[in-house]
């Protein structure tokens, strides 16, 4: 049973300050993965472990991050967003420090699992806080801002990692992540609780809210379609360092610049969405995004193996349009669920990482060259998800909030 609580206290930070903090929290996944991508080939040597085993530190992070988000969201509906966020960040700080100190690959894998579970609280709470604090088109604009700011992380993270490798060993990267978690923890202390109505059921009933949200056909079908589209992005994250450094024989620093060039598309993508949303509807924008992902797949398969710059150009349309699609898709998902917001937020973050992990695993199957499989993942995901979206967008159980141009002229 949900009962009303006292109204939440005003936030100490301005709307812009809150959005900046939420952007930092949303960036925990790319920070925790992209920063040490340049070190993966080096870690196989220093840890005396095969690449497939070292790659598990990346793949298992996403798997257990997905499971972690399933825990934090429902608990935040019962206990509040702030205590869950602070507890998760504290665990992330400690786990990151452990990863920096461990002496073998199995210890690193274990540390990454704990880091993933604890770190899952940050993006899960960020999504829930957006729902708590903003409504309508203001929420959509806020999501676009958060995405744009948080995508600075995947741009600078590999570069930071490459620079750190010039002055320290790969362990310094995990000490940096521990420091970043400490900063987020201190900033999160300024937040006021946002949950006005708390779930009063037992702990078991609280976790069962996940099933109740999934029984909402509008939410569950859209969740499937939008989450499948994350496979190409995560596949690229897992394969990129091995392609650029292994197949194209580039240095760690050169790889980081290619990665940065591609990731820069994700920073401008939310602003592209805001411009497009004033002229056309979400359904057409999302359809265009899936078509671009499929086009990238064709380009990667045909010319991506020729030169590193051709590969980067081939992936850019997918990176850009996946970023364009994120604000409207998240807004649509949040609109489908009105009560169990924390549970919905958990499922959104969990499904994206879970399907993304499948893309990563596909890249870890021992291919002679990873470029062609990477292209096929883009092509199949774009085509299949695009066709599913065209079917589902017309279903009566999918709620469509007013478009941006409708909101501005109302």
C-alpha positions as CSV (number, residue, x, y, z in Angstrom):
1,X,0.0,0.0,0.0
2,X,1.2,3.5,-0.9
3,X,0.5,6.2,1.6
4,X,1.2,9.9,1.3
5,X,4.2,11.3,3.1
6,X,5.0,14.9,3.8
7,X,5.9,17.0,0.8
8,X,9.6,16.8,-0.2
9,X,11.8,19.7,0.9
10,X,13.1,22.1,-1.8
11,X,16.4,21.2,-3.3
12,X,19.4,23.2,-2.2
13,X,20.7,23.2,-5.7
14,X,19.2,25.0,-8.6
15,X,17.5,23.0,-11.4
16,X,20.8,23.4,-13.4
17,X,22.8,22.1,-10.4
18,X,20.5,19.2,-9.9
19,X,20.7,18.2,-13.6
20,X,24.5,18.5,-13.5
21,X,24.7,16.1,-10.5
22,X,22.3,13.7,-12.2
23,X,24.5,13.8,-15.3
24,X,27.5,12.8,-13.2
25,X,25.5,10.0,-11.6
26,X,24.3,8.8,-15.1
27,X,27.9,8.8,-16.3
28,X,29.0,6.1,-13.8
29,X,28.7,3.3,-16.3
30,X,30.8,4.9,-19.1
31,X,33.3,6.1,-16.5
32,X,33.6,2.6,-15.0
33,X,34.2,1.0,-18.4
34,X,35.6,3.4,-21.0
35,X,38.3,4.8,-18.8
36,X,40.1,1.4,-18.6
37,X,39.4,0.3,-22.2
38,X,42.9,1.4,-23.4
39,X,44.4,-0.7,-20.6
40,X,42.7,-4.0,-21.6
41,X,45.6,-5.2,-23.8
42,X,48.2,-4.3,-21.2
43,X,46.2,-6.0,-18.4
44,X,46.3,-9.3,-20.3
45,X,50.1,-9.2,-20.0
46,X,50.5,-7.9,-16.5
47,X,47.9,-10.2,-15.0
48,X,49.2,-13.1,-17.1
49,X,45.6,-13.9,-18.3
50,X,44.0,-14.4,-21.7
51,X,42.1,-11.6,-23.4
52,X,38.8,-13.5,-23.0
53,X,39.3,-13.7,-19.2
54,X,40.3,-10.0,-18.9
55,X,37.3,-9.1,-21.0
56,X,35.1,-10.7,-18.4
57,X,35.9,-7.8,-16.1
58,X,34.0,-5.7,-18.7
59,X,31.2,-8.1,-19.5
60,X,30.5,-9.2,-16.0
61,X,30.4,-5.5,-14.9
62,X,27.4,-5.0,-17.1
63,X,25.7,-8.2,-16.1
64,X,25.9,-7.5,-12.4
65,X,25.3,-3.8,-12.9
66,X,22.0,-4.9,-14.5
67,X,21.2,-7.0,-11.5
68,X,22.1,-4.3,-9.1
69,X,19.8,-1.8,-10.6
70,X,16.9,-4.2,-10.1
71,X,17.6,-4.1,-6.3
72,X,18.1,-0.3,-5.9
73,X,15.0,1.0,-7.7
74,X,12.3,-0.9,-5.7
75,X,14.2,-0.3,-2.4
76,X,14.2,3.5,-3.2
77,X,10.4,3.4,-3.5
78,X,10.2,2.0,0.0
79,X,13.1,3.7,1.8
80,X,13.6,6.9,-0.3
81,X,16.1,7.9,-3.1
82,X,18.8,9.6,-0.9
83,X,19.7,6.7,1.5
84,X,19.8,4.2,-1.4
85,X,22.0,6.5,-3.5
86,X,24.4,7.3,-0.6
87,X,24.8,3.6,0.3
88,X,25.4,2.6,-3.3
89,X,28.1,5.3,-3.8
90,X,29.9,4.3,-0.7
91,X,30.1,0.7,-1.8
92,X,31.3,1.8,-5.2
93,X,34.2,3.8,-3.7
94,X,35.3,0.8,-1.6
95,X,35.0,-1.7,-4.5
96,X,37.0,0.6,-6.8
97,X,39.8,0.8,-4.3
98,X,39.8,-2.9,-4.0
99,X,40.1,-3.3,-7.8
100,X,43.2,-1.0,-7.6
101,X,44.8,-3.3,-5.0
102,X,44.0,-6.8,-6.2
103,X,46.8,-9.0,-7.4
104,X,45.2,-11.3,-10.0
105,X,42.5,-11.4,-12.6
106,X,40.1,-13.4,-10.5
107,X,40.3,-10.8,-7.7
108,X,39.7,-8.1,-10.3
109,X,36.7,-9.9,-11.6
110,X,35.3,-10.1,-8.1
111,X,36.0,-6.5,-7.4
112,X,34.3,-5.4,-10.6
113,X,31.2,-7.4,-9.7
114,X,30.9,-5.6,-6.3
115,X,31.7,-2.3,-8.1
116,X,28.9,-3.0,-10.6
117,X,26.3,-3.9,-8.1
118,X,27.0,-0.9,-5.9
119,X,27.5,1.5,-8.8
120,X,24.1,0.5,-10.2
121,X,22.5,2.8,-7.6
122,X,23.8,5.9,-9.3
123,X,22.1,5.8,-12.7
124,X,19.0,4.1,-11.3
125,X,18.5,6.9,-8.8
126,X,19.3,9.5,-11.5
127,X,16.5,8.3,-13.7
128,X,14.1,8.1,-10.8
129,X,15.0,11.6,-9.7
130,X,14.3,13.0,-13.2
131,X,10.8,11.5,-12.9
132,X,10.3,12.9,-9.4
133,X,11.5,16.4,-10.1
134,X,10.4,17.2,-13.6
135,X,7.3,16.7,-15.7
136,X,6.2,16.9,-19.4
137,X,8.5,18.5,-22.0
138,X,10.7,19.9,-19.2
139,X,11.5,16.3,-18.3
140,X,12.3,15.6,-21.9
141,X,14.6,18.6,-22.1
142,X,16.2,17.6,-18.8
143,X,16.9,14.1,-20.1
144,X,18.5,15.6,-23.2
145,X,20.7,17.8,-21.0
146,X,21.7,15.0,-18.7
147,X,22.6,12.8,-21.6
148,X,24.6,15.4,-23.3
149,X,26.6,16.2,-20.2
150,X,27.0,12.6,-19.1
151,X,28.3,11.7,-22.6
152,X,31.3,13.8,-22.0
153,X,32.4,10.9,-19.9
154,X,32.8,8.4,-22.7
155,X,34.6,11.0,-24.7
156,X,37.2,12.0,-22.1
157,X,37.4,8.7,-20.2
158,X,39.5,6.7,-22.7
159,X,41.8,9.8,-23.1
160,X,42.1,10.1,-19.3
161,X,42.9,6.4,-19.2
162,X,45.5,6.7,-21.9
163,X,47.1,9.6,-20.2
164,X,47.1,7.9,-16.8
165,X,48.8,4.9,-18.4
166,X,51.7,7.3,-19.4
167,X,52.3,8.2,-15.8
168,X,51.1,5.2,-13.8
169,X,50.0,1.6,-14.2
170,X,46.5,0.5,-14.9
171,X,45.7,0.4,-11.1
172,X,45.8,4.2,-11.1
173,X,42.7,4.2,-13.3
174,X,40.7,2.4,-10.5
175,X,42.0,4.8,-7.9
176,X,40.7,7.6,-10.1
177,X,37.3,5.9,-10.2
178,X,37.3,5.6,-6.4
179,X,38.0,9.4,-6.2
180,X,35.2,10.1,-8.7
181,X,32.8,8.1,-6.6
182,X,33.8,10.0,-3.5
183,X,33.1,13.3,-5.3
184,X,29.6,12.1,-6.3
185,X,29.0,10.9,-2.7
186,X,29.8,14.3,-1.3
187,X,27.7,16.1,-3.8
188,X,24.7,13.8,-3.2
189,X,24.7,14.8,0.4
190,X,23.2,18.1,-0.7
191,X,20.1,16.4,-2.2
192,X,16.7,16.5,-0.4
193,X,14.5,13.4,-0.4
194,X,12.1,13.5,-3.4
195,X,9.8,10.5,-2.6
196,X,6.4,11.9,-1.6
197,X,4.6,8.5,-1.4
198,X,6.5,5.5,-0.1
199,X,5.6,1.9,-0.6
200,X,4.4,0.4,2.7
201,X,4.5,-3.3,1.8
202,X,7.0,-5.9,3.0
203,X,10.4,-6.2,1.5
204,X,9.2,-9.1,-0.6
205,X,6.2,-7.1,-1.8
206,X,8.5,-4.2,-2.6
207,X,10.7,-6.4,-4.9
208,X,7.5,-7.8,-6.5
209,X,6.7,-4.3,-7.8
210,X,9.2,-5.1,-10.6
211,X,6.8,-7.8,-11.8
212,X,3.8,-5.4,-11.6
213,X,5.6,-2.9,-13.8
214,X,6.5,-5.5,-16.3
215,X,2.8,-6.6,-16.5
216,X,2.1,-3.1,-18.0
217,X,2.1,-3.9,-21.7
218,X,3.0,-0.4,-22.8
219,X,6.1,-0.4,-20.6
220,X,7.3,-3.9,-21.2
221,X,7.0,-3.9,-25.0
222,X,8.7,-0.6,-25.3
223,X,11.4,-1.7,-22.9
224,X,12.2,-4.7,-25.1
225,X,12.4,-2.6,-28.3
226,X,14.5,0.2,-26.8
227,X,16.8,-2.1,-24.9
228,X,17.7,-4.3,-27.8
229,X,19.0,-1.2,-29.6
230,X,21.8,-0.9,-27.0
231,X,23.5,-4.1,-28.3
232,X,25.5,-2.3,-31.0
233,X,26.8,0.4,-28.6
234,X,28.0,-2.1,-26.0
235,X,29.4,-4.4,-28.7
236,X,31.5,-1.5,-29.9
237,X,32.7,-0.8,-26.4
238,X,33.9,-4.3,-26.0
239,X,35.5,-4.6,-29.4
240,X,36.9,-1.1,-30.0
241,X,40.3,-1.4,-28.2
242,X,41.0,-4.8,-29.7
243,X,40.1,-3.5,-33.2
244,X,42.1,-0.3,-33.2
245,X,45.1,-1.5,-31.1
246,X,45.1,-5.1,-32.2
247,X,43.9,-5.2,-35.9
248,X,44.9,-1.7,-36.9
249,X,48.1,-1.7,-34.7
250,X,47.4,1.8,-33.2
251,X,48.8,3.1,-29.9
252,X,46.6,3.5,-26.8
253,X,46.6,7.2,-27.2
254,X,45.7,7.0,-30.9
255,X,42.9,4.6,-30.0
256,X,41.6,7.1,-27.4
257,X,41.3,9.8,-30.0
258,X,39.4,7.6,-32.4
259,X,37.1,6.7,-29.6
260,X,36.7,10.3,-28.6
261,X,35.9,11.3,-32.2
262,X,33.1,8.8,-32.3
263,X,31.8,9.5,-28.9
264,X,31.6,13.2,-29.6
265,X,28.5,12.4,-31.7
266,X,26.7,11.3,-28.6
267,X,27.3,14.8,-27.0
268,X,25.6,16.7,-29.8
269,X,22.9,14.0,-30.3
270,X,20.5,15.4,-27.5
271,X,20.6,18.9,-29.1
272,X,19.9,17.3,-32.5
273,X,16.8,15.6,-30.9
274,X,15.6,18.9,-29.4
275,X,15.9,20.6,-32.8
276,X,14.1,17.7,-34.5
277,X,11.4,17.5,-31.9
278,X,10.2,21.0,-32.7
279,X,9.5,20.0,-36.3
280,X,8.4,16.3,-36.2
281,X,7.1,13.7,-33.8
282,X,8.9,11.2,-31.7
283,X,7.7,8.2,-33.7
284,X,9.3,9.5,-36.9
285,X,12.5,10.4,-35.1
286,X,12.8,7.0,-33.5
287,X,12.2,5.3,-36.9
288,X,14.9,7.4,-38.4
289,X,17.3,6.4,-35.6
290,X,16.8,2.7,-36.2
291,X,17.4,3.2,-40.0
292,X,20.7,5.0,-39.2
293,X,21.8,2.1,-37.0
294,X,21.2,-0.4,-39.8
295,X,23.0,1.8,-42.3
296,X,26.0,1.9,-40.0
297,X,26.0,-1.9,-40.0
298,X,26.1,-2.0,-43.8
299,X,29.0,0.5,-43.8
300,X,31.0,-1.4,-41.1
301,X,30.6,-4.7,-43.0
302,X,31.7,-3.2,-46.4
303,X,34.4,-0.6,-45.7
304,X,35.1,-0.7,-42.0
305,X,38.0,-3.1,-42.4
306,X,39.9,-0.9,-44.8
307,X,41.1,2.0,-42.6
308,X,40.6,3.0,-39.0
309,X,39.2,6.4,-40.1
310,X,36.7,4.6,-42.3
311,X,35.6,2.4,-39.4
312,X,35.1,5.5,-37.2
313,X,33.0,7.2,-39.9
314,X,31.0,4.1,-40.4
315,X,30.0,3.9,-36.8
316,X,29.2,7.6,-36.4
317,X,25.6,7.5,-37.8
318,X,24.7,4.8,-35.3
319,X,26.4,6.6,-32.4
320,X,24.6,9.9,-33.3
321,X,21.2,8.4,-33.7
322,X,21.3,6.2,-30.7
323,X,22.0,9.4,-28.8
324,X,19.1,11.1,-30.5
325,X,16.8,8.3,-29.6
326,X,17.6,8.1,-25.9
327,X,15.7,11.2,-24.5
328,X,12.4,10.4,-26.3
329,X,12.6,6.6,-25.6
330,X,13.3,7.2,-21.8
331,X,10.5,9.8,-21.7
332,X,8.1,7.4,-23.3
333,X,9.0,4.6,-20.9
334,X,8.6,6.8,-17.8
335,X,5.2,8.0,-19.1
336,X,4.0,4.4,-19.1
337,X,4.4,4.0,-15.3
338,X,2.8,6.4,-12.9
339,X,3.4,4.9,-9.4
340,X,6.4,2.5,-9.0
341,X,8.9,4.9,-10.4
342,X,11.9,3.4,-8.8
343,X,11.1,-0.1,-10.1
344,X,10.5,1.3,-13.6
345,X,13.8,3.2,-13.4
346,X,15.6,0.0,-12.4
347,X,14.1,-2.0,-15.2
348,X,15.1,0.7,-17.8
349,X,18.7,0.6,-16.7
350,X,18.8,-3.1,-16.1
351,X,17.4,-4.1,-19.5
352,X,19.7,-1.7,-21.4
353,X,22.8,-3.2,-19.7
354,X,21.6,-6.8,-19.9
355,X,21.0,-6.6,-23.7
356,X,24.2,-4.6,-24.0
357,X,26.1,-7.4,-22.3
358,X,24.8,-9.8,-24.9
359,X,26.4,-7.6,-27.5
360,X,29.7,-7.7,-25.6
361,X,29.6,-11.4,-25.3
362,X,29.1,-11.7,-29.0
363,X,32.3,-9.8,-29.5
364,X,34.1,-12.2,-27.2
365,X,33.6,-15.4,-29.2
366,X,37.1,-15.6,-30.6
367,X,36.5,-14.1,-34.0
368,X,39.5,-13.9,-36.3
369,X,38.4,-10.3,-37.1
370,X,35.8,-8.5,-34.9
371,X,34.9,-5.9,-37.5
372,X,32.4,-8.0,-39.5
373,X,30.5,-9.3,-36.4
374,X,30.4,-5.8,-35.1
375,X,28.8,-4.6,-38.4
376,X,26.2,-7.5,-38.3
377,X,25.2,-6.6,-34.8
378,X,24.5,-3.0,-35.9
379,X,22.6,-4.2,-39.0
380,X,20.4,-6.8,-37.4
381,X,19.6,-4.6,-34.3
382,X,18.7,-1.6,-36.4
383,X,16.5,-3.6,-38.8
384,X,14.8,-5.8,-36.3
385,X,14.1,-3.1,-33.7
386,X,12.9,-0.7,-36.4
387,X,10.3,-3.2,-37.6
388,X,9.2,-3.9,-34.1
389,X,8.9,-0.2,-33.3
390,X,6.8,0.5,-36.4
391,X,4.4,-2.2,-35.2
392,X,4.2,-1.3,-31.5
393,X,4.0,2.5,-31.9
394,X,0.5,2.1,-33.2
395,X,-0.8,-0.1,-30.4
396,X,-3.5,1.4,-28.1
397,X,-1.8,0.3,-24.9
398,X,1.3,2.5,-25.7
399,X,0.7,6.0,-24.1
400,X,2.1,8.9,-26.2
401,X,2.6,12.2,-24.2
402,X,2.2,15.5,-26.1
403,X,5.0,16.3,-28.6
404,X,7.3,19.2,-28.0
405,X,5.7,21.5,-30.5
406,X,2.3,20.7,-29.0
407,X,3.5,21.5,-25.5
408,X,5.0,24.8,-26.6
409,X,1.9,26.0,-28.5
410,X,-0.6,24.8,-25.9
